[in-house]
């Protein structure tokens, strides 16, 4: 079976994991967690990082740290993984689903237009006219780990006095984050087993704000400020383990190698998948994304390709289904989702992990060039 994604693990991970086991520091206490945080911050150019047990936990902490409260509203795309919306609901707030643009990223122009029409400013708050609730934050998603116009979203958030949190779950190319970051922005990463680098399960909340990082860390350690039983807040048991951090350190040390491998894989797909009217290649020459994606002309082509892939034992499934179309989320506030409604059935993700062979890629390209 040719899988869409499998982790890239070698002897270096096993060596560090064995060292961790021998040290007996296998839980949420131990030196590797801070080492992992510091190495991540150095590579991705953040001042502070808080390592946690999942990307979902990072999002939840980011929202709590940003002061999101019960009955608040948070703007986010519907075309995203469930964790984005779930984390919002954990705070008691509700998501406001707004459409993505043709790059599959939250559409800034639509958000701006909707906020102008549907909201009013009152006592330094942005109020939704229909419900009277405060719109507290905006949460864009880096779909497929793509680079986005970070500063444009920061500018939009400032215009409407909103908190800004970026769902950077699958974005692991450090070059994407090589820009001057707003001190009040928070970025949330995932290190699940299907991501470019992995800690098995895990995530990081990253920011340039010492205050925000400090609050997030207290929340992540069951509300404790220090390693005793003096609680500052009602917190959560979200801290990353020393075992996970050990694996993460090894992955970060060979991140450049992983990125270079993926770069060659993506380049091969781009050169060997023939240009045609059946699909459009989503390929970023400047940055390495999480997966290589095709935007198909229609859903019939998806069914045809899936049948061919299944016969050749190549994994092929629908990617994200917009959340507003699914039972748990269908009653949340939503606006102008026309593009999300039609695009999701036309997204086809190719096997993109660093260990895929040229032989397998050649096989995939041959099937696609029918």
C-alpha positions as CSV (number, residue, x, y, z in Angstrom):
1,X,0.0,0.0,0.0
2,X,1.3,3.4,-0.9
3,X,0.1,5.7,1.9
4,X,-0.6,9.4,1.6
5,X,1.6,10.0,4.6
6,X,3.8,8.0,6.9
7,X,6.4,9.4,9.4
8,X,10.0,9.7,8.5
9,X,11.8,7.9,11.3
10,X,15.3,6.6,11.6
11,X,18.0,5.4,14.0
12,X,18.4,8.9,15.5
13,X,14.8,8.9,16.9
14,X,15.4,5.4,18.4
15,X,18.6,6.5,20.0
16,X,17.1,9.5,21.7
17,X,14.0,7.6,22.8
18,X,16.1,4.9,24.3
19,X,18.2,7.5,26.1
20,X,14.9,9.0,27.4
21,X,13.7,5.6,28.6
22,X,17.0,5.0,30.4
23,X,16.8,8.3,32.1
24,X,13.4,7.4,33.6
25,X,12.0,10.8,32.7
26,X,9.2,9.5,30.5
27,X,6.3,11.7,31.5
28,X,5.7,15.5,31.6
29,X,8.8,16.1,33.7
30,X,12.3,16.1,32.2
31,X,14.8,18.3,30.3
32,X,13.9,17.3,26.8
33,X,10.7,19.3,26.7
34,X,12.5,22.6,27.2
35,X,15.2,21.6,24.8
36,X,12.6,20.8,22.2
37,X,10.9,24.2,22.8
38,X,14.2,26.1,22.5
39,X,15.2,24.3,19.3
40,X,11.9,24.9,17.7
41,X,12.0,28.6,18.6
42,X,15.5,28.9,17.1
43,X,14.6,27.2,13.9
44,X,11.2,28.8,13.3
45,X,12.3,32.2,14.6
46,X,9.9,32.6,17.6
47,X,10.9,34.0,21.0
48,X,8.7,31.6,23.0
49,X,7.2,28.1,22.5
50,X,5.0,26.0,24.7
51,X,5.1,22.3,23.9
52,X,1.8,20.4,24.4
53,X,0.2,17.0,23.8
54,X,-1.6,17.9,20.5
55,X,-2.2,20.7,18.0
56,X,-5.8,20.8,19.2
57,X,-4.5,21.6,22.7
58,X,-2.3,24.3,21.3
59,X,-5.4,25.9,19.7
60,X,-7.5,25.6,22.8
61,X,-4.7,27.3,24.9
62,X,-4.3,30.0,22.3
63,X,-7.9,30.9,22.5
64,X,-8.0,30.8,26.3
65,X,-4.8,32.9,26.4
66,X,-6.4,35.4,24.0
67,X,-9.3,35.9,26.4
68,X,-11.9,34.1,24.4
69,X,-15.0,33.6,26.6
70,X,-18.4,31.9,26.7
71,X,-20.8,33.2,24.0
72,X,-18.0,35.0,22.1
73,X,-17.7,34.5,18.3
74,X,-14.5,33.5,16.5
75,X,-14.2,33.9,12.7
76,X,-12.7,30.9,11.0
77,X,-13.0,29.0,7.7
78,X,-15.4,26.1,7.3
79,X,-12.9,24.4,5.0
80,X,-10.6,23.1,7.8
81,X,-9.9,20.2,10.1
82,X,-12.5,19.7,12.9
83,X,-9.9,20.7,15.6
84,X,-10.1,24.3,14.5
85,X,-13.8,24.6,15.3
86,X,-13.7,22.2,18.2
87,X,-11.1,24.2,20.1
88,X,-13.4,27.3,19.8
89,X,-16.3,25.4,21.3
90,X,-14.2,24.2,24.2
91,X,-14.0,27.8,25.4
92,X,-17.8,28.2,25.2
93,X,-17.4,30.4,22.2
94,X,-18.9,29.6,18.7
95,X,-17.3,29.7,15.3
96,X,-18.5,31.9,12.5
97,X,-17.7,30.1,9.3
98,X,-16.7,32.3,6.4
99,X,-15.6,31.2,2.9
100,X,-12.1,30.4,1.6
101,X,-10.7,32.0,-1.5
102,X,-9.3,30.2,-4.6
103,X,-6.1,29.4,-2.7
104,X,-8.3,27.6,-0.1
105,X,-7.4,30.1,2.6
106,X,-9.8,32.2,4.6
107,X,-10.9,34.9,2.2
108,X,-9.8,38.3,3.7
109,X,-11.9,40.4,1.3
110,X,-15.1,38.4,2.2
111,X,-14.4,38.7,5.9
112,X,-13.9,42.4,5.6
113,X,-17.0,42.9,3.5
114,X,-19.1,40.8,5.9
115,X,-17.9,42.5,9.0
116,X,-18.7,45.9,7.5
117,X,-22.2,44.8,6.8
118,X,-23.1,42.5,9.7
119,X,-21.4,44.2,12.7
120,X,-21.2,47.4,14.7
121,X,-18.5,48.7,17.1
122,X,-19.6,49.3,20.6
123,X,-17.5,50.1,23.7
124,X,-14.4,49.0,21.9
125,X,-15.9,45.7,20.9
126,X,-17.1,44.3,17.5
127,X,-20.7,43.2,17.9
128,X,-22.6,40.8,15.7
129,X,-25.9,42.7,14.8
130,X,-28.0,39.5,14.6
131,X,-27.1,38.0,18.0
132,X,-25.6,40.9,20.0
133,X,-22.5,38.7,20.7
134,X,-18.9,40.0,20.8
135,X,-16.7,38.9,17.9
136,X,-13.5,38.4,19.8
137,X,-11.0,36.8,17.4
138,X,-10.1,35.6,13.9
139,X,-8.5,32.2,13.3
140,X,-7.1,31.7,9.8
141,X,-5.8,28.2,8.7
142,X,-2.7,27.5,6.7
143,X,-4.4,24.9,4.4
144,X,-2.0,22.2,3.3
145,X,0.7,24.0,5.3
146,X,0.9,26.8,2.8
147,X,2.3,30.2,3.4
148,X,-0.4,32.9,3.8
149,X,-0.5,36.7,3.9
150,X,0.1,36.8,7.7
151,X,0.5,40.5,7.9
152,X,-2.7,41.2,6.0
153,X,-4.6,39.1,8.5
154,X,-2.9,41.0,11.4
155,X,-3.9,44.2,9.7
156,X,-7.5,43.1,9.4
157,X,-7.6,42.0,13.0
158,X,-6.2,45.3,14.1
159,X,-8.8,47.2,12.0
160,X,-11.6,45.4,13.9
161,X,-9.9,45.1,17.3
162,X,-9.8,41.3,17.1
163,X,-7.3,38.8,18.5
164,X,-5.4,36.9,15.9
165,X,-4.5,33.2,16.1
166,X,-3.0,31.2,13.2
167,X,-3.7,27.5,12.8
168,X,-0.3,26.5,11.4
169,X,-0.9,22.8,12.2
170,X,0.7,21.4,9.0
171,X,3.1,24.2,8.2
172,X,6.6,22.9,8.9
173,X,8.8,24.8,6.5
174,X,10.7,27.3,8.7
175,X,11.2,29.7,5.7
176,X,7.5,30.4,5.8
177,X,7.9,32.0,9.2
178,X,10.9,34.1,8.4
179,X,9.2,37.5,8.8
180,X,8.7,40.1,11.6
181,X,5.8,38.8,13.7
182,X,3.2,40.8,15.5
183,X,3.9,40.4,19.3
184,X,0.2,39.7,19.9
185,X,-0.1,36.9,17.3
186,X,-0.2,33.2,18.3
187,X,0.8,30.3,16.0
188,X,-0.4,26.7,16.7
189,X,1.5,23.7,15.2
190,X,0.7,20.0,15.2
191,X,3.2,17.1,15.3
192,X,0.8,14.3,14.7
193,X,2.1,11.2,12.9
194,X,0.9,12.3,9.5
195,X,2.7,15.7,9.6
196,X,6.1,16.6,8.0
197,X,7.8,16.2,11.4
198,X,6.2,14.3,14.3
199,X,6.4,13.6,18.0
200,X,3.8,10.8,17.6
201,X,1.2,13.1,19.0
202,X,1.9,16.7,20.1
203,X,1.9,20.3,19.3
204,X,3.4,23.7,20.0
205,X,2.0,27.2,20.8
206,X,4.5,29.7,19.5
207,X,4.5,33.5,20.0
208,X,6.8,36.5,20.4
209,X,4.9,37.6,23.5
210,X,6.4,36.6,26.8
211,X,3.1,37.4,28.6
212,X,1.0,35.2,26.2
213,X,3.5,32.3,26.4
214,X,3.5,32.6,30.2
215,X,-0.3,32.4,30.5
216,X,-0.4,29.5,28.0
217,X,2.2,27.6,30.0
218,X,0.2,27.9,33.2
219,X,-3.0,26.7,31.5
220,X,-1.0,23.7,30.0
221,X,0.3,22.6,33.4
222,X,-3.0,22.1,35.2
223,X,-2.9,25.7,36.2
224,X,0.4,25.5,38.1
225,X,2.9,28.3,37.8
226,X,5.7,26.2,39.3
227,X,6.4,22.5,39.8
228,X,4.4,22.3,43.0
229,X,0.7,22.2,43.9
230,X,0.1,26.0,44.0
231,X,-2.6,26.5,41.4
232,X,-3.0,29.9,39.6
233,X,-5.9,28.9,37.3
234,X,-8.2,26.1,36.5
235,X,-5.9,24.6,33.9
236,X,-5.5,21.5,31.7
237,X,-3.2,18.5,31.6
238,X,-1.8,19.5,28.2
239,X,1.9,19.3,28.6
240,X,4.1,17.3,26.2
241,X,5.9,14.3,27.6
242,X,9.7,14.0,27.7
243,X,9.4,10.9,25.3
244,X,7.5,13.0,22.7
245,X,10.0,15.8,23.0
246,X,12.9,13.4,22.5
247,X,11.5,12.3,19.2
248,X,10.8,15.9,18.3
249,X,14.4,17.0,18.9
250,X,15.6,14.3,16.5
251,X,13.0,15.3,13.9
252,X,14.0,19.0,14.2
253,X,17.7,18.1,13.8
254,X,17.0,16.5,10.4
255,X,14.2,18.9,9.4
256,X,16.4,20.4,6.6
257,X,16.9,16.9,5.2
258,X,13.2,16.1,5.3
259,X,12.3,19.4,3.7
260,X,14.9,18.8,0.9
261,X,13.4,15.3,0.3
262,X,9.9,16.7,0.0
263,X,11.1,19.5,-2.3
264,X,12.4,16.8,-4.7
265,X,9.2,14.8,-4.4
266,X,7.1,17.9,-5.2
267,X,9.3,18.9,-8.0
268,X,9.0,15.4,-9.5
269,X,5.2,15.5,-9.4
270,X,5.2,19.0,-10.9
271,X,7.4,18.0,-13.8
272,X,5.9,14.6,-14.5
273,X,2.2,15.2,-14.2
274,X,1.2,16.4,-17.6
275,X,-0.6,19.7,-18.0
276,X,-4.2,19.0,-19.0
277,X,-7.8,20.2,-18.5
278,X,-8.6,17.5,-15.9
279,X,-6.8,19.1,-13.0
280,X,-4.8,22.0,-11.7
281,X,-1.6,21.4,-9.7
282,X,-1.3,23.2,-6.4
283,X,2.5,23.6,-6.2
284,X,4.5,26.2,-4.4
285,X,8.0,26.6,-5.8
286,X,9.1,28.9,-3.0
287,X,8.0,26.9,0.1
288,X,7.5,23.2,0.9
289,X,4.0,22.5,1.8
290,X,2.6,19.5,3.7
291,X,1.2,17.6,0.7
292,X,1.1,17.8,-3.0
293,X,-2.5,18.6,-4.2
294,X,-4.5,18.5,-7.4
295,X,-7.6,20.5,-7.9
296,X,-9.8,18.5,-10.2
297,X,-12.2,19.8,-12.8
298,X,-15.1,18.0,-11.3
299,X,-16.1,15.3,-8.8
300,X,-16.5,12.7,-11.5
301,X,-12.7,12.8,-12.1
302,X,-12.2,12.2,-8.4
303,X,-14.3,9.0,-8.5
304,X,-12.4,7.8,-11.6
305,X,-9.0,8.5,-10.0
306,X,-10.0,6.9,-6.7
307,X,-11.0,3.7,-8.5
308,X,-7.7,3.6,-10.4
309,X,-5.7,4.3,-7.2
310,X,-7.6,1.7,-5.2
311,X,-6.9,-0.9,-7.9
312,X,-3.2,-0.1,-7.6
313,X,-3.2,0.0,-3.8
314,X,-2.6,3.7,-3.5
315,X,-4.4,5.6,-0.7
316,X,-6.9,8.1,-2.0
317,X,-9.7,9.7,0.0
318,X,-11.6,13.0,0.2
319,X,-9.7,15.6,2.1
320,X,-11.5,18.1,4.4
321,X,-15.3,18.2,4.1
322,X,-16.5,21.7,5.0
323,X,-17.6,21.7,8.7
324,X,-20.8,23.6,8.1
325,X,-22.0,20.6,6.0
326,X,-21.5,18.2,8.9
327,X,-24.0,17.4,11.7
328,X,-22.1,18.7,14.8
329,X,-21.4,22.1,13.1
330,X,-24.4,22.8,10.8
331,X,-26.1,25.1,13.2
332,X,-23.2,27.5,13.8
333,X,-23.2,30.9,12.2
334,X,-22.1,30.9,8.6
335,X,-21.7,33.4,5.7
336,X,-21.0,33.2,2.0
337,X,-19.7,29.6,1.7
338,X,-20.3,29.2,-2.0
339,X,-16.7,28.3,-2.9
340,X,-16.2,25.9,0.0
341,X,-19.4,24.1,-1.0
342,X,-18.1,23.3,-4.5
343,X,-14.3,22.9,-4.0
344,X,-14.0,20.2,-1.4
345,X,-15.1,17.3,-3.7
346,X,-12.5,18.3,-6.2
347,X,-9.4,18.2,-4.0
348,X,-7.1,15.2,-4.6
349,X,-4.1,14.7,-2.3
350,X,-1.1,12.7,-3.5
351,X,1.3,10.6,-1.4
352,X,3.8,13.2,-0.2
353,X,5.9,11.7,2.6
354,X,9.7,11.9,2.5
355,X,10.1,8.1,2.2
356,X,8.2,7.6,-1.0
357,X,10.3,6.1,-3.8
358,X,10.7,7.3,-7.3
359,X,9.2,4.0,-8.5
360,X,6.0,4.7,-6.6
361,X,5.9,8.3,-7.8
362,X,6.4,7.1,-11.4
363,X,3.5,4.7,-10.9
364,X,1.3,7.5,-9.6
365,X,2.2,9.9,-12.4
366,X,1.4,7.2,-15.0
367,X,-2.1,6.7,-13.6
368,X,-2.7,10.5,-13.5
369,X,-1.5,11.0,-17.1
370,X,-4.4,9.0,-18.6
